[in-house]
């Protein structure tokens, strides 16, 4: 999962202290800190830049594939000397990963699979492993802890207390594409900063996107440019994303979808063409425009009346390392478009999606749209009565909504 887990915290201080009281054992004190001690906020240490750490690395095998082991270990080596590395895996994973774990000198700790509502055994195992490292029970002289897992907010609650023992702490995050991943990252970075925990990043370079065409939106229409050679598009830097997100949010453009927000931002401020595929190129252009003259350029706020519509894309034969064919299908679908909300919005959307043409009236086109997009409408919590006389009015509410993804299946006709 890419989302950071908000529940299942390893160290829920409020609940645990009520049930077990203030612990006296050093191990229990580490795992179950008192409420008062958890409230203290540490500043983020930068001492790892001045000295070489002796690092203990803990990896949740359920959250990663063997491909991540090399970049994770390279990340840890960049921070210091890896004195201990453990991967918490199931029995089947331990067998499948045996060669890779041995090659990286990573100890496999077998944990049972999680079932029902029980706490994740890997999380519990990592917590105990961190406690042993802090207390020096296995390898003395550990000065830093690096943890890679999905339950990062829970781990931060644990590492907050580890900081009080004088150790530097790190949470490893893979650089990810897309606004959804970044949304969770901002929350995580804030929690980590308050706890004095440092967020560090690794990447899987082989997953960089290679494209043979770009899609540009300008004046509300999309254009396709085919490239003579494939273009490798790297992951977007997080500082770039942060500047763009903060600007869009401050000006009222930040909805749930980055491409739609950027398209509206470029259109209203007349900033020229925006590359929406690959979106990272468009994000970089937005960053350059925002930071070129941040104190003199005054961007216009969002007007609240633009709709970014994209035909739904399908994947027929896409490979993991190839350009997604779902994007290629966008060519015949005529690409995304930007419209202003007005009384004729429904007819305009239906015409651009191929449902409305000379031999079909608007209500018939609306019913055809609802039939083809029944599941999409239900997923967006819209229940359209296709037999109703006001079906166009119902779709006006759907298409003008600013809070849903306007991505719909289109209808292609040979004779159009």
C-alpha positions as CSV (number, residue, x, y, z in Angstrom):
1,X,0.0,0.0,0.0
2,X,1.2,3.5,-0.7
3,X,-0.9,5.2,2.0
4,X,0.6,5.7,5.4
5,X,-1.4,3.8,8.0
6,X,-3.1,6.0,10.5
7,X,-4.1,3.3,12.9
8,X,-2.4,0.2,14.4
9,X,0.1,2.4,16.1
10,X,3.0,0.6,17.8
11,X,3.1,3.0,20.7
12,X,-0.4,4.3,21.6
13,X,0.8,5.9,24.8
14,X,-2.6,7.0,26.0
15,X,-4.2,3.6,25.9
16,X,-1.1,1.6,27.1
17,X,-0.4,3.8,30.1
18,X,-3.9,3.5,31.3
19,X,-3.7,-0.3,31.2
20,X,-0.1,-0.9,32.4
21,X,0.8,2.2,34.4
22,X,4.2,3.7,34.3
23,X,6.6,0.9,33.4
24,X,9.8,0.4,35.4
25,X,11.7,-2.1,33.1
26,X,14.0,-0.3,30.6
27,X,12.6,-2.5,27.7
28,X,9.0,-1.6,28.7
29,X,9.9,2.0,29.1
30,X,11.2,2.0,25.5
31,X,8.1,0.3,24.1
32,X,5.5,2.0,26.3
33,X,6.6,5.6,27.1
34,X,4.7,7.7,29.5
35,X,2.2,10.2,28.3
36,X,4.3,13.1,29.6
37,X,7.5,12.0,27.9
38,X,5.7,11.5,24.6
39,X,4.5,15.1,24.6
40,X,8.0,16.5,24.5
41,X,9.0,17.5,21.0
42,X,12.5,16.9,19.8
43,X,14.1,19.0,17.1
44,X,15.4,17.2,14.0
45,X,19.0,16.3,14.5
46,X,21.5,16.8,11.7
47,X,24.4,15.2,13.4
48,X,24.5,12.4,10.9
49,X,26.0,14.8,8.5
50,X,29.0,15.3,10.8
51,X,29.8,11.8,11.9
52,X,29.6,8.2,10.7
53,X,26.8,6.3,12.3
54,X,26.7,2.7,13.4
55,X,23.3,1.8,12.0
56,X,20.8,-0.9,12.7
57,X,18.4,-1.5,9.8
58,X,14.9,-3.0,10.2
59,X,12.8,-3.9,7.2
60,X,9.1,-5.0,7.1
61,X,9.1,-7.7,4.4
62,X,5.3,-7.4,3.9
63,X,5.8,-3.8,2.7
64,X,8.6,-4.3,0.2
65,X,9.8,-6.6,-2.6
66,X,13.3,-8.0,-2.9
67,X,14.1,-5.3,-5.5
68,X,14.0,-2.7,-2.7
69,X,16.8,-4.4,-0.7
70,X,19.7,-3.0,-2.7
71,X,18.5,0.7,-2.7
72,X,17.6,0.4,1.0
73,X,21.0,-0.9,1.9
74,X,22.7,1.7,-0.3
75,X,20.7,4.4,1.6
76,X,21.8,3.1,4.9
77,X,25.4,2.9,3.8
78,X,25.2,6.5,2.8
79,X,24.3,7.4,6.4
80,X,27.0,5.3,8.1
81,X,28.2,1.8,8.7
82,X,25.5,-0.9,8.7
83,X,26.2,-3.0,11.8
84,X,22.9,-4.9,11.8
85,X,20.2,-5.5,9.2
86,X,17.0,-7.5,9.8
87,X,14.1,-8.3,7.5
88,X,10.8,-9.4,9.2
89,X,9.3,-11.9,6.7
90,X,6.8,-14.7,6.6
91,X,8.1,-18.3,6.3
92,X,7.3,-18.4,2.6
93,X,9.1,-15.1,2.0
94,X,12.1,-16.3,4.0
95,X,12.4,-19.2,1.5
96,X,11.8,-17.1,-1.6
97,X,14.1,-14.3,-0.5
98,X,16.9,-16.4,0.9
99,X,19.4,-15.7,-1.9
100,X,18.8,-11.9,-1.9
101,X,18.9,-11.7,1.9
102,X,22.1,-13.7,2.1
103,X,23.7,-11.6,-0.6
104,X,23.0,-8.4,1.3
105,X,23.9,-9.9,4.7
106,X,20.4,-9.3,6.0
107,X,19.2,-11.6,8.8
108,X,15.7,-12.9,8.2
109,X,13.3,-12.9,11.2
110,X,10.3,-15.1,10.5
111,X,7.0,-13.8,11.8
112,X,3.5,-15.3,11.4
113,X,1.1,-13.8,8.8
114,X,-1.3,-11.2,10.2
115,X,-4.8,-12.5,10.5
116,X,-8.0,-10.7,11.6
117,X,-7.7,-7.6,13.7
118,X,-4.5,-8.6,15.5
119,X,-1.5,-6.3,15.5
120,X,0.9,-6.8,12.6
121,X,3.5,-9.4,13.8
122,X,6.1,-7.6,11.7
123,X,5.4,-4.3,13.5
124,X,5.7,-6.0,16.9
125,X,8.9,-7.7,15.8
126,X,10.5,-4.5,14.6
127,X,9.6,-2.8,17.9
128,X,11.3,-5.5,19.9
129,X,14.3,-5.5,17.5
130,X,14.6,-1.7,17.9
131,X,14.5,-2.1,21.7
132,X,17.3,-4.7,21.6
133,X,19.4,-2.4,19.5
134,X,18.9,0.6,21.7
135,X,19.8,-1.4,24.8
136,X,22.8,-2.9,23.1
137,X,21.8,-6.4,23.9
138,X,23.1,-7.9,20.6
139,X,25.5,-5.4,19.1
140,X,26.9,-2.6,21.2
141,X,27.6,0.9,19.9
142,X,24.5,1.4,17.7
143,X,24.1,5.1,17.2
144,X,21.2,5.2,14.7
145,X,18.1,3.3,13.7
146,X,16.7,3.1,10.2
147,X,13.2,1.5,9.7
148,X,11.5,0.7,6.4
149,X,7.8,-0.3,6.8
150,X,4.3,0.7,5.9
151,X,3.1,1.6,9.4
152,X,5.3,4.7,9.5
153,X,3.2,6.7,11.9
154,X,3.3,3.9,14.4
155,X,7.1,3.6,13.9
156,X,7.5,7.3,14.4
157,X,5.7,7.0,17.8
158,X,8.3,4.4,18.7
159,X,11.3,6.3,17.3
160,X,10.3,9.5,19.1
161,X,11.2,7.7,22.3
162,X,14.4,6.2,20.9
163,X,15.6,9.8,20.3
164,X,15.5,10.3,24.0
165,X,18.2,7.6,24.3
166,X,20.6,9.7,22.3
167,X,20.2,7.8,19.0
168,X,19.4,9.4,15.6
169,X,16.4,7.8,13.9
170,X,15.4,7.5,10.2
171,X,12.3,6.3,8.4
172,X,12.9,5.2,4.8
173,X,10.4,6.2,2.1
174,X,10.5,5.3,-1.6
175,X,10.2,8.3,-3.9
176,X,6.8,7.9,-5.5
177,X,5.0,9.4,-8.4
178,X,1.6,11.0,-8.1
179,X,-0.3,13.4,-5.8
180,X,-1.9,10.6,-3.7
181,X,1.4,9.4,-2.5
182,X,2.6,12.9,-1.8
183,X,-0.5,13.7,0.2
184,X,0.4,11.0,2.7
185,X,4.1,12.1,2.7
186,X,3.3,15.6,3.8
187,X,1.4,14.4,6.8
188,X,4.2,11.9,7.6
189,X,7.0,14.6,7.3
190,X,5.1,16.8,9.8
191,X,4.8,14.0,12.3
192,X,8.4,13.0,11.9
193,X,9.6,16.5,12.3
194,X,7.7,17.0,15.5
195,X,9.2,13.7,16.8
196,X,12.8,14.5,15.7
197,X,12.7,11.6,13.3
198,X,14.4,12.1,9.9
199,X,12.7,11.0,6.7
200,X,15.1,9.7,4.1
201,X,14.4,8.5,0.5
202,X,15.4,5.8,-1.8
203,X,14.3,5.1,-5.4
204,X,13.9,2.2,-7.8
205,X,15.5,3.7,-11.0
206,X,14.2,0.9,-13.2
207,X,10.7,2.1,-12.6
208,X,11.3,5.5,-14.2
209,X,8.8,6.0,-16.9
210,X,9.8,5.9,-20.6
211,X,7.4,7.6,-23.0
212,X,7.2,7.9,-26.7
213,X,4.8,10.8,-26.8
214,X,3.7,13.7,-24.6
215,X,0.2,15.1,-24.1
216,X,-0.2,18.9,-23.8
217,X,-3.3,20.9,-22.7
218,X,-3.7,24.5,-23.9
219,X,-6.7,26.7,-24.3
220,X,-8.8,23.8,-22.9
221,X,-7.8,21.3,-25.6
222,X,-5.2,18.5,-25.7
223,X,-2.5,18.0,-28.2
224,X,-0.2,15.0,-28.9
225,X,3.4,15.2,-29.8
226,X,5.2,12.0,-30.9
227,X,8.9,11.8,-30.0
228,X,11.6,10.5,-32.3
229,X,13.2,8.7,-29.4
230,X,11.8,7.5,-26.0
231,X,12.1,9.9,-23.2
232,X,13.1,8.7,-19.7
233,X,11.1,10.6,-17.0
234,X,12.6,10.4,-13.5
235,X,10.7,10.7,-10.3
236,X,9.8,14.2,-9.2
237,X,11.9,15.7,-6.4
238,X,9.8,16.2,-3.2
239,X,10.9,19.8,-2.7
240,X,9.5,20.6,-6.2
241,X,6.2,18.9,-5.3
242,X,6.0,20.8,-2.0
243,X,6.4,24.2,-3.6
244,X,3.8,23.4,-6.3
245,X,1.3,21.9,-3.8
246,X,1.6,24.9,-1.4
247,X,1.1,27.4,-4.2
248,X,-1.9,25.6,-5.6
249,X,-3.4,25.2,-2.1
250,X,-2.8,28.9,-1.2
251,X,-4.6,30.0,-4.4
252,X,-7.5,27.6,-4.0
253,X,-6.6,25.3,-6.9
254,X,-5.9,22.2,-4.7
255,X,-8.6,19.7,-5.2
256,X,-8.0,16.0,-5.0
257,X,-6.3,15.7,-8.5
258,X,-3.1,17.3,-9.4
259,X,-3.5,17.3,-13.2
260,X,-6.9,19.0,-12.9
261,X,-5.5,21.6,-10.5
262,X,-2.5,22.4,-12.7
263,X,-4.6,22.6,-15.8
264,X,-6.9,25.2,-14.1
265,X,-3.9,27.1,-12.7
266,X,-2.2,27.4,-16.2
267,X,-5.5,28.3,-17.9
268,X,-6.6,31.0,-15.6
269,X,-3.1,32.6,-15.4
270,X,-2.5,32.2,-19.1
271,X,0.8,30.4,-18.5
272,X,0.9,28.7,-21.9
273,X,0.8,24.9,-22.6
274,X,0.9,22.4,-19.8
275,X,2.3,18.9,-20.3
276,X,-0.1,16.6,-18.5
277,X,1.6,13.3,-19.6
278,X,4.1,12.7,-18.2
279,X,2.7,15.0,-15.4
280,X,6.1,15.3,-13.7
281,X,7.2,17.5,-16.7
282,X,4.2,19.8,-16.1
283,X,4.9,19.9,-12.4
284,X,8.5,20.9,-13.1
285,X,7.4,23.7,-15.4
286,X,4.9,25.0,-12.7
287,X,7.8,24.9,-10.2
288,X,10.0,27.0,-12.5
289,X,7.3,29.5,-13.1
290,X,6.4,29.8,-9.4
291,X,10.0,30.2,-8.3
292,X,11.3,32.4,-11.2
293,X,10.0,35.6,-9.5
294,X,8.2,34.6,-6.3
295,X,8.0,38.1,-4.9
296,X,6.8,40.0,-8.0
297,X,4.5,37.5,-9.8
298,X,1.0,37.6,-8.6
299,X,-1.0,34.6,-9.7
300,X,-4.8,34.7,-10.0
301,X,-6.8,32.5,-7.5
302,X,-9.0,29.7,-8.7
303,X,-12.4,30.9,-10.1
304,X,-14.1,27.7,-9.0
305,X,-15.9,27.1,-12.3
306,X,-13.6,25.0,-14.4
307,X,-14.0,21.2,-15.1
308,X,-11.1,19.0,-16.3
309,X,-12.6,16.0,-18.1
310,X,-10.5,13.0,-19.2
311,X,-11.7,10.0,-21.1
312,X,-11.2,6.8,-19.1
313,X,-8.2,4.9,-20.2
314,X,-7.8,1.2,-20.6
315,X,-4.8,-1.1,-20.4
316,X,-4.9,-3.9,-23.0
317,X,-1.3,-5.2,-23.0
318,X,0.9,-3.0,-20.8
319,X,4.1,-4.3,-19.4
320,X,5.6,-3.2,-16.1
321,X,8.7,-1.6,-17.6
322,X,7.1,-0.4,-20.9
323,X,5.1,2.8,-21.6
324,X,1.6,2.1,-20.3
325,X,-0.7,1.3,-23.3
326,X,-3.6,2.8,-21.3
327,X,-2.0,6.2,-22.2
328,X,-1.8,5.2,-25.9
329,X,-5.6,4.6,-25.9
330,X,-5.9,8.3,-25.0
331,X,-4.9,9.1,-28.6
332,X,-8.0,7.9,-30.2
333,X,-10.0,9.2,-27.2
334,X,-8.9,12.7,-28.1
335,X,-7.4,13.4,-24.7
336,X,-8.4,15.5,-21.7
337,X,-10.2,18.8,-22.1
338,X,-11.0,21.8,-19.8
339,X,-14.4,23.4,-19.8
340,X,-16.1,26.2,-18.0
341,X,-19.3,25.4,-16.0
342,X,-22.3,26.8,-17.9
343,X,-25.9,25.8,-18.7
344,X,-24.8,23.8,-21.8
345,X,-22.1,21.9,-20.0
346,X,-23.8,18.5,-20.3
347,X,-24.3,18.7,-24.0
348,X,-20.7,19.8,-24.5
349,X,-19.2,17.0,-22.4
350,X,-21.5,14.4,-24.1
351,X,-20.4,15.7,-27.6
352,X,-16.7,15.6,-26.7
353,X,-17.1,12.0,-25.3
354,X,-18.8,10.8,-28.5
355,X,-22.3,10.3,-27.1
356,X,-24.0,13.3,-28.7
357,X,-24.1,13.7,-32.5
358,X,-26.4,14.9,-35.2
359,X,-28.7,11.9,-35.3
360,X,-29.1,11.6,-31.5
361,X,-30.7,14.1,-29.2
362,X,-29.3,15.1,-25.8
363,X,-31.6,13.0,-23.5
364,X,-30.8,9.9,-25.6
365,X,-27.1,10.7,-25.4
366,X,-27.4,11.2,-21.7
367,X,-29.0,7.8,-21.2
368,X,-26.3,6.2,-23.4
369,X,-23.6,7.9,-21.2
370,X,-25.2,6.6,-18.0
371,X,-25.4,3.0,-19.4
372,X,-21.8,3.0,-20.3
373,X,-20.6,4.7,-17.1
374,X,-22.9,3.1,-14.6
375,X,-20.1,1.7,-12.5
376,X,-18.2,5.0,-12.6
377,X,-21.2,6.9,-11.5
378,X,-21.9,4.5,-8.6
379,X,-18.2,4.7,-7.5
380,X,-18.6,8.5,-7.4
381,X,-21.8,8.1,-5.3
382,X,-24.1,9.4,-8.1
383,X,-27.4,7.6,-8.7
384,X,-28.9,8.7,-12.0
385,X,-32.5,7.9,-12.9
386,X,-32.0,7.3,-16.6
387,X,-35.8,7.3,-17.1
388,X,-36.3,10.7,-15.5
389,X,-37.2,13.7,-17.6
390,X,-34.6,15.8,-15.8
391,X,-31.7,13.4,-16.6
392,X,-29.8,16.4,-18.1
393,X,-30.2,18.3,-14.9
394,X,-28.8,15.3,-12.9
395,X,-25.8,15.1,-15.2
396,X,-25.2,18.9,-14.8
397,X,-24.7,18.2,-11.1
398,X,-22.3,15.4,-11.9
399,X,-20.2,17.2,-14.5
400,X,-20.0,20.5,-12.6
401,X,-18.8,18.8,-9.4
402,X,-15.3,20.0,-8.2
403,X,-14.8,17.1,-5.8
404,X,-14.9,14.1,-8.1
405,X,-12.6,12.8,-10.8
406,X,-14.2,13.6,-14.1
407,X,-12.8,10.5,-15.9
408,X,-15.5,8.8,-18.0
409,X,-15.7,6.1,-20.6
410,X,-16.4,7.5,-24.1
411,X,-18.3,6.1,-27.1
412,X,-16.5,5.8,-30.4
413,X,-18.4,5.5,-33.6
414,X,-16.9,4.4,-36.9
415,X,-19.1,6.8,-38.9
416,X,-18.2,9.9,-36.9
